[in-house]
Amino acid sequence: MKKISSLFSLFLALSMGMQAQVSDPVKWTFSAKKKTADTYEVVITAVFAKPWQLYSQSTPNGGPIPTKITFRKNPLIIMNGNVKEVGTLQTKQDANYGIAVKYYSSSVSFVQVLKIKGSTSITGDVEYMTGDGEKALPPTKKAFNIKLQ
């Protein structure tokens, strides 16, 4: 009986370890670059190893969930334009979805220009999905809080 219990514990530990290895291949960094006295560029960067891909904000409906950056409302912040993607955008017909999927390999930065009316922080979430060309991981959400001073 002790042997069976030990084997069960070993299999449980191995299965948990395998799940942890692919839990999230994306590493995120969040920063702000001061451009003028009241203007900043918020830079949200994703880095990931091949074969993983991160899907573009402009991935069409019917495919994987596109990356979405959501900023919480703050009366001290005025957004200037939309979030821009900086990286090498790739497009390929994906047989799994039946559409042309837009994605990045290895890294991408999302940049938002904004103006502030005093020292504050910008908070929000990045919702994203990754895949490796054969399988996709479920959508994931990461919160961020970036000081603007």
SERO-317414 format. One record per residue (C-alpha): x, y, z; residue in one letter; residue number from 1. Coordinates in steps of 0.2 Angstrom, whole numbers. Last residue first. Layout:
SERO-317414
<east=X, north=Y, up=Z, res=a, n=NUM>
...
END
This chain:
SERO-317414
<east=30, north=308, up=-61, res=q, n=149>
<east=21, north=294, up=-69, res=l, n=148>
<east=21, north=278, up=-59, res=k, n=147>
<east=15, north=262, up=-69, res=i, n=146>
<east=3, north=249, up=-62, res=n, n=145>
<east=0, north=233, up=-71, res=f, n=144>
<east=-12, north=219, up=-71, res=a, n=143>
<east=-10, north=203, up=-82, res=k, n=142>
<east=-24, north=193, up=-90, res=k, n=141>
<east=-22, north=177, up=-99, res=t, n=140>
<east=-32, north=169, up=-113, res=p, n=139>
<east=-31, north=150, up=-114, res=p, n=138>
<east=-16, north=143, up=-122, res=l, n=137>
<east=-16, north=139, up=-141, res=a, n=136>
<east=-11, north=123, up=-150, res=k, n=135>
<east=-2, north=119, up=-166, res=e, n=134>
<east=6, north=136, up=-172, res=g, n=133>
<east=13, north=139, up=-155, res=d, n=132>
<east=0, north=149, up=-147, res=g, n=131>
<east=-2, north=164, up=-136, res=t, n=130>
<east=-17, north=174, up=-130, res=m, n=129>
<east=-18, north=191, up=-122, res=y, n=128>
<east=-27, north=202, up=-110, res=e, n=127>
<east=-16, north=216, up=-103, res=v, n=126>
<east=-23, north=225, up=-89, res=d, n=125>
<east=-24, north=243, up=-81, res=g, n=124>
<east=-16, north=256, up=-70, res=t, n=123>
<east=-8, north=273, up=-74, res=i, n=122>
<east=0, north=282, up=-59, res=s, n=121>
<east=-1, north=300, up=-54, res=t, n=120>
<east=10, north=315, up=-52, res=s, n=119>
<east=1, north=330, up=-60, res=g, n=118>
<east=-10, north=334, up=-75, res=k, n=117>
<east=-4, north=320, up=-86, res=i, n=116>
<east=-3, north=318, up=-105, res=k, n=115>
<east=-3, north=302, up=-114, res=l, n=114>
<east=6, north=292, up=-128, res=v, n=113>
<east=2, north=273, up=-128, res=q, n=112>
<east=15, north=260, up=-134, res=v, n=111>
<east=13, north=241, up=-135, res=f, n=110>
<east=30, north=232, up=-138, res=s, n=109>
<east=32, north=216, up=-146, res=v, n=108>
<east=44, north=201, up=-144, res=s, n=107>
<east=49, north=183, up=-150, res=s, n=106>
<east=36, north=180, up=-164, res=s, n=105>
<east=22, north=192, up=-167, res=y, n=104>
<east=5, north=188, up=-173, res=y, n=103>
<east=-9, north=192, up=-186, res=k, n=102>
<east=-20, north=177, up=-191, res=v, n=101>
<east=-27, north=174, up=-209, res=a, n=100>
<east=-43, north=164, up=-206, res=i, n=99>
<east=-48, north=146, up=-206, res=g, n=98>
<east=-45, north=145, up=-187, res=y, n=97>
<east=-35, north=129, up=-186, res=n, n=96>
<east=-29, north=131, up=-204, res=a, n=95>
<east=-20, north=147, up=-200, res=d, n=94>
<east=-17, north=158, up=-215, res=q, n=93>
<east=-2, north=168, up=-210, res=k, n=92>
<east=2, north=186, up=-205, res=t, n=91>
<east=17, north=193, up=-197, res=q, n=90>
<east=20, north=209, up=-188, res=l, n=89>
<east=38, north=214, up=-184, res=t, n=88>
<east=38, north=225, up=-168, res=g, n=87>
<east=30, north=241, up=-161, res=v, n=86>
<east=11, north=240, up=-159, res=e, n=85>
<east=2, north=256, up=-156, res=k, n=84>
<east=-11, north=259, up=-142, res=v, n=83>
<east=-23, north=273, up=-148, res=n, n=82>
<east=-22, north=292, up=-149, res=g, n=81>
<east=-17, north=303, up=-135, res=n, n=80>
<east=-24, north=298, up=-119, res=m, n=79>
<east=-27, north=311, up=-106, res=i, n=78>
<east=-23, north=307, up=-88, res=i, n=77>
<east=-26, north=316, up=-71, res=l, n=76>
<east=-45, north=311, up=-72, res=p, n=75>
<east=-40, north=292, up=-71, res=n, n=74>
<east=-50, north=279, up=-80, res=k, n=73>
<east=-42, north=262, up=-80, res=r, n=72>
<east=-32, north=257, up=-95, res=f, n=71>
<east=-36, north=242, up=-105, res=t, n=70>
<east=-24, north=234, up=-117, res=i, n=69>
<east=-31, north=220, up=-128, res=k, n=68>
<east=-21, north=206, up=-137, res=t, n=67>
<east=-32, north=198, up=-150, res=p, n=66>
<east=-42, north=182, up=-145, res=i, n=65>
<east=-38, north=168, up=-157, res=p, n=64>
<east=-47, north=168, up=-174, res=g, n=63>
<east=-65, north=170, up=-179, res=g, n=62>
<east=-64, north=189, up=-177, res=n, n=61>
<east=-48, north=197, up=-185, res=p, n=60>
<east=-32, north=199, up=-176, res=t, n=59>
<east=-29, north=218, up=-175, res=s, n=58>
<east=-23, north=218, up=-157, res=q, n=57>
<east=-10, north=206, up=-163, res=s, n=56>
<east=-8, north=188, up=-157, res=y, n=55>
<east=7, north=183, up=-147, res=l, n=54>
<east=17, north=168, up=-154, res=q, n=53>
<east=27, north=154, up=-146, res=w, n=52>
<east=39, north=143, up=-156, res=p, n=51>
<east=50, north=152, up=-151, res=k, n=50>
<east=53, north=161, up=-135, res=a, n=49>
<east=43, north=175, up=-127, res=f, n=48>
<east=46, north=194, up=-124, res=v, n=47>
<east=31, north=206, up=-121, res=a, n=46>
<east=33, north=224, up=-119, res=t, n=45>
<east=21, north=237, up=-112, res=i, n=44>
<east=28, north=255, up=-115, res=v, n=43>
<east=19, north=270, up=-108, res=v, n=42>
<east=25, north=285, up=-118, res=e, n=41>
<east=24, north=301, up=-107, res=y, n=40>
<east=19, north=319, up=-109, res=t, n=39>
<east=18, north=333, up=-96, res=d, n=38>
<east=35, north=340, up=-94, res=a, n=37>
<east=40, north=332, up=-111, res=t, n=36>
<east=45, north=315, up=-117, res=k, n=35>
<east=45, north=305, up=-100, res=k, n=34>
<east=46, north=286, up=-104, res=k, n=33>
<east=35, north=275, up=-94, res=a, n=32>
<east=37, north=256, up=-90, res=s, n=31>
<east=29, north=239, up=-90, res=f, n=30>
<east=38, north=223, up=-93, res=t, n=29>
<east=30, north=206, up=-98, res=w, n=28>
<east=37, north=189, up=-99, res=k, n=27>
<east=26, north=177, up=-110, res=v, n=26>
<east=28, north=158, up=-110, res=p, n=25>
<east=14, north=156, up=-97, res=d, n=24>
<east=8, north=140, up=-90, res=s, n=23>
<east=19, north=129, up=-101, res=v, n=22>
<east=31, north=122, up=-89, res=q, n=21>
<east=19, north=123, up=-74, res=a, n=20>
<east=8, north=110, up=-82, res=q, n=19>
<east=23, north=98, up=-83, res=m, n=18>
<east=27, north=100, up=-65, res=g, n=17>
<east=9, north=97, up=-59, res=m, n=16>
<east=9, north=81, up=-69, res=s, n=15>
<east=26, north=75, up=-62, res=l, n=14>
<east=21, north=79, up=-44, res=a, n=13>
<east=4, north=69, up=-46, res=l, n=12>
<east=14, north=54, up=-54, res=f, n=11>
<east=26, north=54, up=-39, res=l, n=10>
<east=12, north=55, up=-26, res=s, n=9>
<east=3, north=41, up=-34, res=f, n=8>
<east=19, north=30, up=-35, res=l, n=7>
<east=22, north=34, up=-16, res=s, n=6>
<east=4, north=29, up=-12, res=s, n=5>
<east=5, north=13, up=-22, res=i, n=4>
<east=22, north=8, up=-13, res=k, n=3>
<east=14, north=12, up=4, res=k, n=2>
<east=0, north=0, up=0, res=m, n=1>
END
